[in-house]
Amino acid sequence: MKKIEAIIRPFKLEDVKLALVNAGIVGMTVSEVRGFGRQKGQVERYRGSEFTVEFLQKLKIEVVVDDEKVDSVLNAIADAAKTGEIGDGKVFISPIESVLRIRTGERDSEAV
């Protein structure tokens, strides 16, 4: 099993969610996060004054999938989140040793 974490632009959430549902994903976790990469923040104006927002608002989507679904989920996220501009985000894939569904005691693939 693998954990897929995607950092995306907030306005792309609905597109990514639909792409994941179409790829057979039935559950996901979404968190509001802040950060910066090559984008290095942005300059904004408020009441005539300019200021730099260094940590930009993003969303982190987390899903756990069986190994054979990794490529289809990765492609679904990338296609749905892409705008072609700097700041589209990143996707991280990590191994998962084990999963336990607390309510039923199911483990691993049955728990996902």
Summary of the structure (lengths in Angstrom):
residues: 112
radius of gyration: 16.7
end to end distance: 9.3
largest distance: 58.0
contacts: 285
relative contact order: 0.30
helix: 28%
strand: 38%
